[in-house]
Amino acid sequence: MAVLASWMGLSLLVRAPRDRTNQAFAWFCLNLVLYGLTAMLPLLTTDLASQHWFDRAQIIATVLTPPAFLHFVVMLLSEGAVKPLRLGLLGLSYATGAMLALYTLWAPGEALTFGKEVDLGGYWREPSLATPETPLLYWAWVAQRALPLLVAVGFMWIDYRQALDDARERILRRIIVLTVLTGVVGALAGIVARTLPSQQVSDLALIGAHALSRSLIVVALIGLAYAVIAYRALLPPRIARRAFFYSIAGSLLTAFYVSLLLLLEGWFREWLQLTSDLPLVTIFAVVALVASIGPLSEWFRGELDRRFYRREFDYGRLVHTLSDDVFRHGSLNDQLQTTLAAVCRVLGVRDGLIMIISAEGLMVQAQHGQVEVAPQLPHVMPPRKLVILEEAWELWPPAQFLLPLCGGEECFGLMALGPRRFEQSLTTVEQGLLDYLSNYLALVISHTRAREEQQQVMAHLAQQSEEIETKKEELARQTVEATRRRETTAPVADGLYIYALGALRVERNGEAITRWGGDKAGTHQAEALFAFLLDRLGRGITKDEAIEIIWPDAEMEDIKKADNAFHRTLTALRRTLEPDLKHASKSRIIQYHHGRYWLDPGIVAWSDMQAFTMIVEQGVTHSHQGHQAEALRDLRQAVQLYRGDYMDDCPFFGDSSYVEEQREMLLSRYIQAQLTLSVLYEAQGRLGEATSAYQEAEVAARRVQLLNPDYTQDVEEQREMLRTRFAV
């Protein structure tokens, strides 16, 4: 009984875990398993304490099984919401069962009785909760077990007495009623056996009563298993019969596998004369089974379907093709061709084609078999559902089935299939499959068209974006030139024009310096040395600081090599900045005194950092003074100058800790400029530009937090302060 109940409960639950009837049935089977095990285990142990707790567990299973059975019957009969009366009786049954179970768990040992013990090579007994000497508890215990069973039979009689037109459903109901009645009679026989005065009944009669009770329950479980297998009760029809064949075959294979393991384990131990109890064969066999159980089960199911359920096997392949293979193809034509080939192969159709409706007519997108048809056909009104043609179709005479590819109210195309090889009609399942296929292909076509339209829009937006970037770069160049003219009243001879916001770029006489190290030093190292000198303008750098940044991998034994590399790079940089320099020690631009190297500030004719900082301050001042037009002009120039973060792409120096302070300061100024622009745009009603400026400020704030985790200024709060100040 325990084994059969566990198999039935698990088999149904794992195949339809969300079905509330199966959930209730699994709960009922669990109580039967507990009852069966606790009735057997006391016979297998001589420990009195263990027997005592097994007896208590058996009584608990005894009082919980009737409510669980009533629960299963109520769920079986309820197609929708459970009726209040039935729900109330079920709750009352569970409540009384729970109280008796708690009493059993906590009651003292002398309060429980165990009926008559019969010597069967060990002592067999039936524990009881009460005796006639305690009538209140005794009859409450009897009623709690008997009444739920009788109520369940009454519910089934009320619901199943109505006539049905379906002969198969009538047979199924009769089987279920007979099964339930058998189980109830068996349970009532067990209740009677427990209530018999044990001292006045012979051992044979007592054992016979309990044996009859459990035998009838087993018969009821077998009858229910037959109903599930033969008539697909309690499971969706699509999985019932095959599911149980899988279970039976899987159980037999598992039993064979375990038996083989036991034989091999003993043979292996005897062959090697091992004294240890370590189950080596079992360990490696379990590892192999765990590693291969997935592929093996899939192969086994596929082979079973292919040999005995050919139609389900073909449909499974079709669904697999639709779900996995089709979307691997990029183009619509490949997807349609793959789908058409799968449908024709599964349904046994020789020829077929798929057409898509367009403004010019029907465009043939996929063909299968020997199809002779023009790539473009005249437009016809497609049908609204599957049509089986009895006469030749004028556009393609071999067509026998027409399937519209419709999604909702819109029709996207038409599938035409030729005659089948063996059958001339379609079954209900095949028609349902084609109906599903119609919606699926309509979705594929709709999705592809939407994607193509989106790609066109994105291409147009990309083109517009390129034009905007081009205009933006041109405007930035004009702004830089205007700033140069405004800020440089006395041009410096051979002065440097430095762009340090973003990738470092330095120009001299209108040409960018690209070979910082000349022919004798590395260009990246020389550029990094110049960037370090520029950043420490007015403070200077030491040789050790430069080596730490540019040659960080130099070990103690390579100090001399690093020193030589520094001086070689410094000399090359001096000659790059002063092409006419004859002796490096005579350099005016990079000088050495007080143990530090200094870059002459006079060599810088113009710097985007200085121009950016000055213009931001000027724009903010204009905004505070109420000069919105001037503020907008200055701040727009400032954000155009900010091509990127300070020394963003500079080799070596751009990734060092020395750059973080200046980078954070310039980013903060950039945030201030964008927030002020956002508020000024909002004041003028230019909400799109205001939103864009605010988003740029938020992105910049996140970059500042990467540089300095202690950065706590909130962009939203700053913006609200500016809005309050400007009365926006």
C-alpha positions in Angstrom: 0.0 0.0 0.0 2.8 2.4 0.9 4.7 1.7 -2.3 1.7 2.0 -4.5 0.5 5.2 -2.9 3.9 6.8 -3.2 4.1 5.9 -6.9 0.6 7.1 -7.7 1.0 10.4 -5.8 4.3 11.3 -7.2 3.4 10.2 -10.7 0.5 12.5 -10.8 2.0 15.4 -8.9 5.2 15.7 -11.0 3.2 15.7 -14.3 0.7 18.2 -13.3 2.1 20.0 -10.2 -0.2 23.0 -10.5 -3.5 21.0 -10.7 -5.2 21.4 -7.3 -6.8 17.9 -7.6 -3.5 16.3 -8.1 -2.1 18.3 -5.2 -4.9 17.0 -2.9 -4.4 13.5 -4.2 -0.7 13.6 -3.5 -1.4 14.8 0.1 -3.8 11.9 0.6 -1.2 9.4 -0.8 1.4 10.9 1.6 -0.8 10.1 4.5 -1.3 6.5 3.2 2.4 6.1 2.9 2.9 7.3 6.4 0.2 4.9 7.7 1.7 1.9 5.8 5.2 2.6 6.9 4.3 3.1 10.6 2.3 -0.1 10.5 5.3 -2.1 9.3 8.3 -0.5 11.0 7.5 -1.5 14.6 7.8 -5.1 13.5 11.4 -4.5 12.3 12.8 -3.1 15.5 13.1 -4.3 19.1 13.7 -0.9 20.5 10.7 0.0 22.7 11.2 3.8 22.4 11.2 3.5 18.6 8.1 1.3 18.6 6.4 3.9 20.9 7.0 6.8 18.5 6.1 4.7 15.5 2.8 3.9 17.2 2.1 7.6 17.8 2.9 8.4 14.1 0.5 5.6 13.0 -2.3 7.2 15.0 -1.5 10.6 13.6 -1.7 9.2 10.0 -4.9 7.5 11.0 -6.6 10.7 12.0 -5.2 12.8 9.1 -6.0 10.4 6.3 -9.8 10.8 6.3 -9.7 14.6 6.0 -7.1 14.2 3.3 -9.4 11.8 1.4 -12.4 14.2 1.8 -10.1 17.0 0.5 -9.2 15.0 -2.6 -12.9 14.1 -3.3 -14.0 17.8 -2.9 -11.3 18.9 -5.3 -12.2 16.2 -7.8 -15.8 17.3 -7.8 -15.2 21.0 -7.9 -14.6 22.5 -11.4 -14.4 26.0 -10.1 -14.7 27.5 -6.6 -15.5 25.1 -3.8 -19.0 25.4 -2.4 -19.1 27.0 1.1 -20.8 24.0 2.7 -18.2 21.6 1.5 -15.5 24.0 2.4 -16.9 24.3 5.9 -17.2 20.5 6.4 -13.7 20.0 5.1 -12.3 22.6 7.5 -14.1 21.0 10.4 -12.7 17.6 9.5 -9.2 19.0 9.3 -9.6 20.9 12.6 -10.8 17.8 14.5 -8.0 15.7 12.9 -5.4 18.3 13.9 -6.6 18.4 17.5 -6.5 14.6 17.8 -3.1 14.5 16.2 -1.7 17.1 18.7 -3.3 15.1 21.5 -1.6 12.0 20.2 1.7 13.8 20.0 1.7 15.2 23.5 -0.4 12.7 25.4 1.4 10.6 28.1 2.2 7.0 27.1 -0.3 5.4 29.4 -3.1 7.4 27.7 -2.6 5.3 24.5 -3.7 1.7 24.0 -2.4 -0.8 21.6 -5.2 -3.4 21.3 -4.3 -7.1 21.2 -0.7 -8.1 20.5 -0.4 -11.2 18.2 2.9 -13.1 18.1 3.9 -13.3 14.4 7.6 -13.9 14.9 7.6 -10.4 16.5 4.6 -8.7 18.0 2.0 -7.2 15.6 -0.4 -4.8 17.2 -2.8 -1.9 16.2 -2.4 1.2 18.4 -5.5 3.1 19.4 -6.2 6.5 20.7 -9.0 5.6 23.2 -11.1 2.7 24.5 -14.8 2.4 25.4 -13.8 3.1 29.0 -13.3 6.8 27.8 -16.5 7.2 25.8 -16.2 10.9 24.8 -12.7 10.6 23.3 -13.4 7.1 22.0 -16.5 8.1 20.0 -14.9 11.4 18.8 -12.0 9.3 17.5 -14.4 6.9 15.7 -16.5 9.7 14.2 -13.5 11.7 13.1 -12.4 8.8 10.9 -15.7 7.5 9.7 -17.7 10.7 9.0 -15.3 12.3 6.4 -15.4 9.0 4.4 -19.2 8.9 4.4 -19.4 12.6 3.6 -17.1 12.1 0.6 -19.3 9.2 -0.7 -22.3 11.4 -0.3 -20.7 14.3 -2.3 -19.9 11.9 -5.1 -23.4 10.5 -5.1 -24.9 14.0 -5.4 -22.6 15.1 -8.2 -22.4 11.9 -10.2 -26.1 10.9 -10.3 -26.8 13.4 -13.1 -26.9 11.8 -16.6 -24.1 12.3 -19.1 -24.2 12.1 -22.9 -20.6 11.0 -23.1 -20.3 7.3 -22.8 -16.6 7.4 -22.0 -17.2 9.9 -19.2 -20.0 7.6 -17.8 -17.6 4.7 -17.7 -14.9 6.8 -16.1 -17.3 8.0 -13.4 -18.4 4.4 -12.6 -14.8 3.3 -12.2 -14.1 6.2 -9.9 -17.2 5.7 -7.8 -16.4 2.0 -7.6 -12.8 2.7 -6.6 -13.8 5.2 -4.0 -16.5 2.9 -2.5 -13.9 0.1 -2.4 -11.4 2.3 -0.6 -14.1 3.6 1.8 -15.3 0.1 2.7 -11.7 -0.9 3.3 -11.1 2.1 5.6 -14.4 1.5 7.5 -13.4 -2.1 7.9 -10.2 -0.9 9.5 -12.1 1.4 11.8 -14.4 -1.5 12.8 -11.3 -3.7 13.4 -9.8 -1.1 15.7 -13.1 -0.7 17.7 -13.7 -4.4 18.2 -13.2 -5.5 21.8 -9.8 -7.1 21.3 -10.0 -9.4 24.2 -13.1 -11.1 22.9 -11.9 -11.6 19.3 -9.7 -14.4 18.1 -6.2 -13.6 16.6 -7.3 -14.9 13.2 -10.4 -12.6 13.1 -8.4 -9.6 14.2 -5.7 -10.1 11.6 -8.3 -10.9 8.9 -10.2 -7.7 9.6 -7.1 -5.5 9.2 -5.8 -7.5 6.2 -9.2 -7.0 4.5 -9.1 -3.3 5.2 -5.7 -2.8 3.7 -6.3 -5.1 0.8 -9.4 -3.1 -0.2 -7.4 0.1 0.0 -4.8 -1.4 -2.3 -7.5 -2.6 -4.7 -8.9 0.9 -4.7 -5.4 2.3 -5.6 -5.0 -0.2 -8.4 -8.4 0.7 -9.7 -7.5 4.4 -9.7 -4.2 3.6 -11.5 -6.3 1.8 -14.2 -8.6 4.8 -14.5 -5.6 7.1 -15.0 -3.9 4.8 -17.5 -6.9 3.6 -19.5 -9.2 6.7 -19.3 -6.7 9.5 -18.6 -8.4 10.5 -15.3 -6.8 13.2 -13.1 -4.3 14.2 -15.9 -4.6 16.2 -19.1 -5.3 13.8 -22.0 -2.2 14.8 -23.9 0.2 13.4 -21.2 -1.7 10.6 -19.3 -1.1 7.4 -21.2 2.4 8.1 -22.4 3.3 9.5 -19.0 2.4 6.3 -17.3 4.2 4.1 -19.8 7.2 6.3 -19.2 6.8 5.8 -15.5 6.4 2.0 -15.7 9.3 1.6 -18.1 11.5 4.0 -16.1 10.6 2.1 -12.9 11.6 -1.3 -14.4 14.9 0.1 -15.7 15.6 1.7 -12.4 14.9 -1.6 -10.6 17.1 -3.4 -13.0 19.9 -0.8 -12.5 19.7 -1.0 -8.7 19.7 -4.8 -8.8 22.7 -4.8 -11.1 24.5 -2.5 -8.8 23.9 -4.8 -5.8 25.2 -7.8 -7.7 28.2 -6.0 -9.0 29.0 -4.5 -5.6 29.0 -8.0 -4.0 31.0 -9.6 -6.8 33.5 -6.7 -6.8 34.0 -7.0 -3.1 34.4 -10.8 -3.2 36.7 -10.6 -6.3 39.1 -8.2 -4.7 38.6 -9.6 -1.2 38.0 -6.1 0.2 37.6 -5.7 4.0 36.3 -2.1 3.8 32.6 -1.3 3.5 33.2 1.5 1.1 30.7 1.0 -1.8 33.1 1.9 -4.7 30.9 0.5 -7.5 27.8 2.3 -6.2 29.6 5.6 -5.9 31.0 5.6 -9.5 27.7 4.2 -10.9 25.7 7.0 -9.2 28.2 9.6 -10.5 27.8 8.2 -14.1 24.0 8.1 -13.7 23.9 11.8 -12.5 26.1 12.9 -15.4 24.1 11.1 -18.1 20.5 11.0 -16.8 19.4 14.0 -18.8 20.6 12.8 -22.3 19.6 9.2 -21.6 16.1 10.1 -20.6 15.7 12.3 -23.6 17.0 9.5 -25.9 14.7 7.0 -24.2 11.6 9.1 -24.6 12.5 9.9 -28.2 13.0 6.2 -29.0 9.7 5.2 -27.3 7.8 7.9 -29.2 9.5 7.1 -32.5 8.5 3.4 -32.2 5.1 3.5 -30.6 3.8 7.1 -30.8 4.9 8.1 -34.3 2.5 11.0 -34.6 3.5 12.5 -31.2 7.1 12.0 -32.2 6.6 14.0 -35.5 4.6 16.7 -33.8 7.3 17.0 -31.1 9.9 17.4 -33.8 7.8 20.1 -35.5 7.4 22.0 -32.2 11.1 21.7 -31.6 11.8 23.1 -35.0 9.4 26.0 -34.5 10.7 26.8 -31.0 14.5 26.3 -31.5 15.6 26.1 -35.1 13.5 28.8 -36.8 14.7 31.8 -34.8 18.3 30.9 -35.5 17.8 32.0 -39.0 18.2 35.7 -39.6 16.2 36.4 -42.7 12.4 36.0 -43.0 12.8 33.8 -46.1 15.1 31.3 -44.2 12.6 31.1 -41.3 9.6 30.5 -43.6 11.6 27.9 -45.6 12.6 26.0 -42.5 9.0 26.0 -41.1 7.5 24.9 -44.4 9.9 22.0 -44.8 9.1 20.9 -41.2 5.4 21.0 -41.8 5.5 19.1 -45.1 7.7 16.5 -43.6 5.5 15.9 -40.5 2.2 16.0 -42.3 3.4 13.9 -45.2 2.8 16.6 -47.8 4.7 16.5 -51.1 4.6 20.1 -52.2 3.9 23.4 -50.5 4.5 27.1 -50.7 4.2 30.2 -48.5 3.1 33.6 -49.9 3.2 37.0 -48.2 0.6 39.6 -48.9 2.0 42.9 -50.3 0.7 45.9 -52.2 1.7 44.2 -55.5 -0.1 40.9 -54.8 1.0 37.6 -53.3 4.8 37.3 -53.1 6.1 33.6 -53.0 8.7 33.5 -50.1 9.2 29.7 -49.6 8.7 26.6 -51.6 9.0 22.8 -50.9 8.9 20.0 -53.4 8.3 20.2 -57.1 6.5 23.6 -57.2 6.1 25.4 -60.5 4.7 28.9 -59.8 5.5 32.5 -60.6 7.3 34.4 -57.9 4.5 36.9 -57.8 0.8 36.0 -57.9 -2.4 38.1 -58.2 -3.9 39.3 -55.0 -6.8 37.2 -53.7 -8.9 37.5 -50.6 -7.5 35.0 -48.1 -9.8 32.8 -46.1 -10.2 33.4 -42.4 -9.5 29.7 -41.4 -8.1 26.5 -42.7 -9.8 25.4 -46.0 -9.7 21.9 -47.5 -10.1 22.5 -51.3 -12.3 20.2 -53.3 -11.6 21.8 -56.6 -8.4 23.0 -58.2 -7.2 26.4 -56.9 -6.6 28.8 -59.8 -3.3 30.2 -58.6 -1.7 26.8 -57.9 -3.9 23.9 -59.0 -2.1 21.1 -56.9 -3.1 22.9 -53.7 -5.4 20.9 -51.4 -5.1 22.9 -48.1 -5.1 26.7 -47.7 -4.0 28.1 -44.3 -4.2 31.9 -43.7 -1.4 33.4 -41.7 -3.4 35.7 -39.5 -2.7 37.5 -36.3 -5.7 39.1 -34.8 -7.7 40.8 -37.5 -4.8 41.3 -39.9 -3.8 38.7 -42.4 -0.1 38.6 -43.4 0.1 35.7 -45.8 -1.1 32.3 -47.0 0.3 28.8 -46.9 -0.8 26.4 -49.6 -0.1 22.6 -49.1 -0.4 19.9 -51.8 -2.0 16.5 -51.3 -0.8 14.2 -48.6 1.0 10.9 -49.4 -1.2 8.6 -47.4 -4.3 10.4 -46.0 -6.5 12.9 -47.7 -7.9 14.7 -44.7 -6.5 16.2 -41.5 -7.3 15.0 -38.0 -8.5 17.4 -35.2 -5.1 17.4 -33.7 -3.4 18.3 -37.0 -5.9 21.1 -37.6 -5.2 22.5 -34.2 -1.5 22.3 -34.9 -1.9 24.2 -38.1 -4.1 26.8 -36.4 -1.3 27.3 -33.9 1.1 27.5 -36.8 -0.9 30.2 -38.5 -0.6 32.5 -35.5 3.0 31.6 -35.1 4.0 32.5 -38.7 1.9 35.6 -38.5 3.9 36.7 -35.5 7.2 35.9 -37.3 6.2 38.0 -40.3 4.9 40.8 -38.1 8.0 40.8 -36.0 10.3 40.8 -39.1 8.4 43.7 -40.7 8.6 45.7 -37.4 12.3 45.0 -37.1 12.9 46.1 -40.7 11.0 49.3 -40.1 12.9 49.9 -36.9 16.2 49.3 -38.7 15.2 51.9 -41.3 14.3 54.4 -38.6 17.6 53.7 -36.8 19.6 54.1 -40.0 17.9 57.5 -40.5 18.5 58.5 -36.9 22.2 57.4 -37.3 22.5 59.6 -40.4 21.0 62.5 -38.5 23.3 61.9 -35.6 26.3 61.9 -37.8 25.2 65.2 -39.3 24.7 66.7 -35.8 28.1 65.5 -34.7 29.7 67.0 -37.8 28.0 70.3 -37.1 28.9 70.1 -33.4 32.6 69.5 -34.3 32.5 72.5 -36.7 30.8 74.6 -34.1 33.4 73.5 -31.4 36.2 74.4 -33.8 34.7 77.8 -34.5 34.3 78.3 -30.7 37.9 77.4 -30.1 39.1 79.7 -32.8 36.9 82.5 -31.4 38.2 81.9 -27.9 41.7 81.9 -29.1 41.3 85.2 -30.8 39.6 86.7 -27.7 42.0 85.3 -25.1 45.3 85.6 -27.0 46.0 89.3 -27.4 49.8 88.9 -27.6 50.6 85.7 -29.5 53.6 83.8 -28.2 56.3 82.8 -30.7 56.3 79.1 -31.1 53.6 79.0 -28.5 51.7 75.7 -27.8 47.9 75.3 -28.2 46.9 72.6 -25.8 43.8 70.5 -25.9 43.7 68.5 -22.6 39.9 68.0 -22.2 39.6 64.5 -23.8 42.5 63.0 -25.6 45.7 65.1 -25.3 46.5 67.1 -28.4 49.2 69.8 -28.7 49.6 72.1 -31.7 52.5 74.3 -32.6 52.3 76.7 -35.6 49.0 75.0 -36.6 50.5 71.5 -36.7 49.9 68.7 -34.1 52.9 67.2 -32.4 52.8 63.5 -33.0 56.4 62.3 -32.4 57.1 63.4 -28.9 60.2 61.2 -28.5 61.8 61.9 -31.8 64.1 59.2 -33.1 65.7 58.2 -29.7 62.8 57.8 -27.2 59.4 56.3 -27.0 56.6 58.6 -28.1 54.1 57.5 -25.4 56.7 58.0 -22.6 57.6 61.4 -23.8 54.0 62.4 -24.2 53.3 61.2 -20.7 56.3 63.2 -19.3 55.0 66.4 -21.0 51.5 65.8 -19.6 52.9 65.4 -16.1 54.9 68.6 -16.5 51.8 70.4 -17.8 49.6 69.2 -15.0 52.2 70.3 -12.4 52.7 73.7 -14.0 54.1 76.0 -11.3 55.0 73.1 -9.0 57.4 71.0 -11.0 58.1 67.3 -10.8 60.9 65.1 -9.5 62.7 62.4 -11.4 61.4 59.7 -9.0 57.8 60.8 -9.5 58.1 60.6 -13.3 59.7 57.1 -13.1 56.9 55.9 -10.8 54.3 56.9 -13.4 56.0 56.1 -16.7 58.2 53.2 -15.7 56.3 51.6 -12.8 57.7 48.1 -13.3 61.3 49.1 -12.7 62.8 46.9 -9.9 65.6 47.9 -7.6 68.3 46.4 -9.8 66.9 48.3 -12.8 67.1 51.7 -11.2 70.0 52.6 -13.4 68.1 51.5 -16.5 65.0 53.6 -15.4 67.3 56.6 -14.8 68.8 56.3 -18.2 65.4 56.0 -19.8 64.1 59.1 -18.0 67.1 61.3 -19.1 66.9 59.9 -22.7 63.1 60.7 -22.8 63.6 64.1 -21.2 66.3 65.0 -23.8 64.1 63.9 -26.6 61.1 65.9 -25.3 63.2 69.0 -25.0 64.4 68.7 -28.6 60.8 68.1 -29.7 59.6 71.3 -28.0 62.7 73.3 -29.1 63.8 72.0 -32.5 66.8 74.4 -32.6 68.1 73.4 -29.2 71.8 72.3 -29.4 72.4 71.3 -25.8 69.7 69.9 -23.6 71.0 71.6 -20.5 70.4 75.0 -22.2 66.6 74.4 -22.6 64.4 77.4 -21.8 61.1 75.4 -21.8 62.0 72.5 -19.4 64.4 73.7 -16.7 65.9 72.0 -13.7 66.5 73.7 -10.4 66.0 72.9 -6.7 65.8 69.2 -7.5 62.7 69.5 -9.7 61.9 69.9 -13.4 59.7 72.8 -14.4 57.8 73.6 -17.6 57.9 77.3 -18.5 54.3 78.6 -18.4 55.1 81.1 -21.1 55.2 78.4 -23.7 51.5 77.8 -23.4 49.8 80.2 -25.9 46.3 78.8 -25.2 44.8 76.0 -23.2 41.3 74.6 -23.4 41.4 73.9 -19.7 42.0 77.5 -18.8 39.5 78.7 -21.5 36.8 76.3 -20.2 37.3 77.3 -16.6 37.2 81.0 -17.4 34.1 80.7 -19.7 32.2 78.6 -17.1 32.9 81.3 -14.4 31.8 84.0 -16.8 28.6 82.2 -17.8 27.7 81.5 -14.1 28.3 85.2 -13.3 26.1 86.3 -16.1 23.3 83.9 -15.0 23.5 85.3 -11.4 23.3 88.8 -12.9 20.1 87.9 -14.8 21.8 88.1 -18.3 20.4 84.9 -19.6 21.3 85.4 -23.2 25.0 86.0 -22.4 25.0 83.1 -19.9 23.6 80.7 -22.5 26.2 81.8 -25.0 29.1 81.3 -22.6 27.9 78.1 -21.1 27.2 76.5 -24.5 30.8 77.5 -25.6 32.1 75.9 -22.4 30.4 72.5 -22.8 31.5 72.4 -26.4 35.1 72.9 -25.3 34.7 69.9 -22.9 35.4 67.1 -25.4 36.0 64.6 -22.7 37.5 64.1 -19.2 40.9 65.7 -18.5 43.8 63.8 -20.1 41.3 60.9 -20.8 43.4 59.1 -23.3 46.9 60.2 -22.3 49.3 57.2 -22.0 50.6 56.4 -18.5 49.7 59.7 -16.9 46.0 59.5 -17.8 45.6 56.4 -15.6 47.7 57.6 -12.7 46.4 59.0 -9.3 48.0 62.4 -10.1 45.4 63.2 -12.7 42.4 62.6 -10.4 42.3 65.9 -8.5 42.4 68.1 -11.7 40.0 65.7 -13.5 37.5 65.9 -10.6 37.7 69.7 -10.4 37.0 70.1 -14.2 34.2 67.5 -14.0 32.6 69.5 -11.2 32.8 72.7 -13.3 31.2 70.8 -16.2 28.4 69.6 -14.0 27.8 73.2 -12.9 27.7 74.4 -16.5 25.2 71.7 -17.6 23.0 72.2 -14.6 22.9 76.0 -15.2 22.2 75.4 -18.8 19.4 73.0 -17.9 17.7 75.6 -15.7 18.1 78.4 -18.3 16.6 76.2 -21.0 13.7 75.3 -18.7 13.1 79.0 -18.1 12.8 79.5 -21.8 10.4 76.6 -22.3 13.0 74.4 -24.1 12.3 71.3 -22.2 14.0 68.8 -24.5 17.3 70.7 -24.3 16.8 71.1 -20.5 16.4 67.4 -20.1 19.4 66.6 -22.2 21.6 69.0 -20.2 20.4 67.5 -16.9 21.1 64.0 -18.1 24.7 65.0 -19.1 25.2 66.4 -15.6 24.0 63.1 -14.0 26.3 61.1 -16.2 29.2 63.3 -15.2 28.3 63.0 -11.5 28.6 59.3 -11.8 32.1 59.6 -13.2 33.1 61.9 -10.4 31.9 59.3 -7.8 34.2 56.8 -9.5 37.1 59.1 -9.0 36.1 60.1 -5.5 33.7 57.8 -3.5 33.3 60.6 -0.9 31.7 62.9 -3.5 28.3 63.6 -1.9 26.9 66.5 -4.0 23.5 65.6 -5.2 22.7 66.8 -8.8 19.0 67.0 -8.2 19.5 69.2 -5.1 21.9 71.5 -7.0 19.4 71.9 -9.8 16.6 72.7 -7.4 18.8 75.4 -5.8 19.4 76.9 -9.2 15.7 76.8 -10.1 14.9 78.6 -6.8 17.6 81.2 -7.4 16.4 81.8 -11.0 12.7 81.6 -9.9 12.0 78.9 -12.5 
